[in-house]
Amino acid sequence: MWEVRGKRWEKRLLWNKAKKQAWHRGHGTPGTPQKHRIHRTQVLIIGGGATGAGILWDLTLRGIDAVLVEARELAYGTSGRCHGLLHSGGRYLVKDSEVARECYDENQILRRVAAAAIEDTGGLFVYLKGDDPDYAAQWAAAAKKADLPYEEIDVAEARQMEPLLSGNVQRAFRVPDAAIDPFELIVMNVRGAVERGAHLLTGSRVEKLLTDSRGVSGVVVKDMHSGESYSIEAEVVVNAAGPWAGQVAALAGISLEIAYGKGTLLVYTQRLNKCVINRLRPPGDADILVPAKSVSLLGTTDVAVQTPDNPRPSQEEINTLLKLGEELVPGLSSRRVVRAFAGVRPLYDPGESGRGASRGFAVIDHGKTHGVANFYSVVGGKLTTYRLMAERAADLVAAHLGVSAPCRTRDVVLPPPLDACSQGGDSSPLICECEMLSEKELLQAAEKLQTVTPEALVRSTRLAHGPCQGTSCLYRAALLLYREGYLSYEGALEFLRYALAGRWRGMGAVLDDAQAKQLELAQGVYLETFGLETLKNEL
Ligand SMILES: Cc1cc2nc3c(=O)[nH]c(=O)nc-3n(C[C@H](O)[C@H](O)[C@H](O)COP(=O)(O)OP(=O)(O)OC[C@H]3O[C@@H](n4cnc5c(N)ncnc54)[C@H](O)[C@@H]3O)c2cc1C
């Protein structure tokens, strides 16, 4: 069992109260205060995605003192921009049966320990007339050989499960896919660790690795809110920076061959399917439709890019997704898409790139490979295998520190992402109807944040992530946060500016004429009413 309100959590609440008063007095965004700065730890982990959060949780359960340092907010990187599919392994069955097995095993473990972030939707692999029949046969044979519980079912049964499926489906297999919420998963890992004494620093970019005669001895962190830099000594530093892992390794003069594969996803205004629908063919564009809470996500593409920063969906990718999605689910190209977004895959497969690159992962001990001791990188992989990646990394780190405690993340159930207000009788009004977020939940999230930034609020609550994309909730949220003292007047406007820019950028690319007019009206109302004219330049 987890501690629902550990001492550290309470301490943070007290600090938040003080901070809240400072905001109320209009002092602007506070940086991490000096008294909360950490100057020494056993292990410092760089990167607040699923991998870094998983490592923090694993090390903490082994009794190792650890700090997670994230440049922006939790889930800012690829983890927060992915499809949210808890793979059953089917997608990798033909190309890499080992990765397929890893996915299946992790799928089963996560259903036990992270159930609060998972919806057991189940999944289908469907073979369409015209696709390569040899691939379907190979896939079916590989499934049998791997002894994974994939079951061929009648096409009629598949169509009963998913009535919108194409009439061209000729074979269908049922698989244990599921939908997983990456935001909740990460928060659960970090919350569990923090409640047991670990530390989280968000808005803190690692800018330099410190070294001494023994190897890496710590980092220099820049507080992105105050602009100040300071050092944290660490016995071990773990690089879990996802697609930025190459940049972090370069701080130690190490060259890591990370390939960047941009993937774009479309978000529909409605939930169109009950289970995950996969197209049974060699992995390609637009072959997975995932139901995610109140919406469905179609993806992805795979485009080689030069940088992991600011991935944007291109019109060409959107057109490809709509065209190919139509083959899987007729009518998909004319259904209302609320927004498009993109993420960058951190692929580690020296010599290969794009879909040819392995979805496997590597934990690199740079002491052995590059002569830089006390420094490890965790690269490649996927959300589904984050726990296993964390376990392998933590095994090496624990051995390095002489700690013999074994991994416990297979068995210890993670705490829920937020206290469930509704269970305690949350009668406060809804602030975001699409995501069913109440006023109380929003304030509770603000209370728990280390620094109340617009980015942190939107990411931790999923405010404005539903079909209306913030049109009817953001001004109410800004007002509430201002009234309750979490945001100053300027902070509330900044919150609106940040949240609206993010939503509108994703919407602009996918609208038809009528929708474009609606967006223009919403923009007019917001820009005029709140005097946010400068926002136009950010779109
Ligand atoms: C479009 C797309 C769809 C996908 N869909 C799925 C899916 O459905 N299922 C699945 O299993 N996998 C999926 N994946 C893969 C999966 O999302 C990633 O492999 C996984 O989320 C990577 O997590 P991570 O923690 O390693 O990296 P990230 O989530 O990118 O985290 C790295 C973090 O490091 C931080 N950082 C970087 N530099 C610094 C620094 N100097 N100091 C401090 N912090 C720093 C970043 O801000 C970032 O938050 C998908 C990937 C893409 C691109």
The ligand as an SDF file (V2000), in Angstrom:
LIG
                    3D

 53 58  0  0  0  0  0  0  0  0999 V2000
    3.9190    9.7840  -32.2190 C   0  0  0  0  0  0  0  0  0  0  0  0
    4.3740    8.7480  -31.2300 C   0  0  0  0  0  0  0  0  0  0  0  0
    3.4730    7.8040  -30.7650 C   0  0  0  0  0  0  0  0  0  0  0  0
    3.8940    6.8350  -29.8520 C   0  0  0  0  0  0  0  0  0  0  0  0
    2.9830    5.9610  -29.3880 N   0  0  0  0  0  0  0  0  0  0  0  0
    3.3450    5.0270  -28.4880 C   0  0  0  0  0  0  0  0  0  0  0  0
    2.3730    4.1360  -27.9680 C   0  0  0  0  0  0  0  0  0  0  0  0
    1.1930    4.2220  -28.2880 O   0  0  0  0  0  0  0  0  0  0  0  0
    2.7870    3.1880  -27.0960 N   0  0  0  0  0  0  0  0  0  0  0  0
    4.0920    3.0710  -26.7160 C   0  0  0  0  0  0  0  0  0  0  0  0
    4.3890    2.1560  -25.9560 O   0  0  0  0  0  0  0  0  0  0  0  0
    5.0330    3.9400  -27.1570 N   0  0  0  0  0  0  0  0  0  0  0  0
    4.6890    4.9180  -28.0280 C   0  0  0  0  0  0  0  0  0  0  0  0
    5.6140    5.8110  -28.4920 N   0  0  0  0  0  0  0  0  0  0  0  0
    6.9750    5.7660  -27.9550 C   0  0  0  0  0  0  0  0  0  0  0  0
    7.0210    6.3900  -26.5530 C   0  0  0  0  0  0  0  0  0  0  0  0
    6.1760    7.4970  -26.4820 O   0  0  0  0  0  0  0  0  0  0  0  0
    8.4340    6.8260  -26.1670 C   0  0  0  0  0  0  0  0  0  0  0  0
    9.3450    5.8070  -26.4450 O   0  0  0  0  0  0  0  0  0  0  0  0
    8.5160    7.1530  -24.6710 C   0  0  0  0  0  0  0  0  0  0  0  0
    7.4380    7.9580  -24.2680 O   0  0  0  0  0  0  0  0  0  0  0  0
    9.8260    7.8610  -24.3660 C   0  0  0  0  0  0  0  0  0  0  0  0
    9.8200    8.2470  -23.0100 O   0  0  0  0  0  0  0  0  0  0  0  0
   11.1100    8.8850  -22.3490 P   0  0  0  0  0  0  0  0  0  0  0  0
   10.8230    9.1190  -20.9310 O   0  0  0  0  0  0  0  0  0  0  0  0
   12.2930    8.0170  -22.6630 O   0  0  0  0  0  0  0  0  0  0  0  0
   11.3360   10.2520  -23.1330 O   0  0  0  0  0  0  0  0  0  0  0  0
   10.5020   11.6240  -23.0010 P   0  0  0  0  0  0  0  0  0  0  0  0
    9.1010   11.3760  -22.6760 O   0  0  0  0  0  0  0  0  0  0  0  0
   10.7900   12.4130  -24.2240 O   0  0  0  0  0  0  0  0  0  0  0  0
   11.1460   12.3370  -21.7390 O   0  0  0  0  0  0  0  0  0  0  0  0
   12.3990   12.9720  -21.7980 C   0  0  0  0  0  0  0  0  0  0  0  0
   12.3340   14.2110  -20.9180 C   0  0  0  0  0  0  0  0  0  0  0  0
   13.6670   14.7210  -20.7440 O   0  0  0  0  0  0  0  0  0  0  0  0
   13.5640   16.1210  -20.5810 C   0  0  0  0  0  0  0  0  0  0  0  0
   14.8860   16.7120  -20.8370 N   0  0  0  0  0  0  0  0  0  0  0  0
   15.5470   16.7710  -22.0120 C   0  0  0  0  0  0  0  0  0  0  0  0
   16.7310   17.3890  -21.8430 N   0  0  0  0  0  0  0  0  0  0  0  0
   16.8230   17.7230  -20.5300 C   0  0  0  0  0  0  0  0  0  0  0  0
   17.8060   18.3940  -19.7430 C   0  0  0  0  0  0  0  0  0  0  0  0
   18.9430   18.8470  -20.2760 N   0  0  0  0  0  0  0  0  0  0  0  0
   17.5620   18.5920  -18.4210 N   0  0  0  0  0  0  0  0  0  0  0  0
   16.4120   18.1400  -17.8570 C   0  0  0  0  0  0  0  0  0  0  0  0
   15.4490   17.5030  -18.5620 N   0  0  0  0  0  0  0  0  0  0  0  0
   15.6540   17.2960  -19.8830 C   0  0  0  0  0  0  0  0  0  0  0  0
   12.5090   16.5230  -21.6120 C   0  0  0  0  0  0  0  0  0  0  0  0
   11.9310   17.7820  -21.3040 O   0  0  0  0  0  0  0  0  0  0  0  0
   11.5220   15.3570  -21.5190 C   0  0  0  0  0  0  0  0  0  0  0  0
   10.4310   15.6570  -20.6700 O   0  0  0  0  0  0  0  0  0  0  0  0
    5.2390    6.8010  -29.4020 C   0  0  0  0  0  0  0  0  0  0  0  0
    6.1390    7.7620  -29.8680 C   0  0  0  0  0  0  0  0  0  0  0  0
    5.7080    8.7330  -30.7630 C   0  0  0  0  0  0  0  0  0  0  0  0
    6.6550    9.7790  -31.2310 C   0  0  0  0  0  0  0  0  0  0  0  0
  1  2  1  0
  2  3  1  0
  2 52  2  0
  3  4  2  0
  4  5  1  0
  4 50  1  0
  5  6  2  0
  6  7  1  0
  6 13  1  0
  7  8  2  0
  7  9  1  0
  9 10  1  0
 10 11  2  0
 10 12  1  0
 12 13  2  0
 13 14  1  0
 14 15  1  0
 14 50  1  0
 15 16  1  0
 16 17  1  0
 16 18  1  0
 18 19  1  0
 18 20  1  0
 20 21  1  0
 20 22  1  0
 22 23  1  0
 23 24  1  0
 24 25  2  0
 24 26  1  0
 24 27  1  0
 27 28  1  0
 28 29  2  0
 28 30  1  0
 28 31  1  0
 31 32  1  0
 32 33  1  0
 33 34  1  0
 33 48  1  0
 34 35  1  0
 35 36  1  0
 35 46  1  0
 36 37  1  0
 36 45  1  0
 37 38  2  0
 38 39  1  0
 39 40  1  0
 39 45  2  0
 40 41  1  0
 40 42  2  0
 42 43  1  0
 43 44  2  0
 44 45  1  0
 46 47  1  0
 46 48  1  0
 48 49  1  0
 50 51  2  0
 51 52  1  0
 52 53  1  0
M  END
$$$$
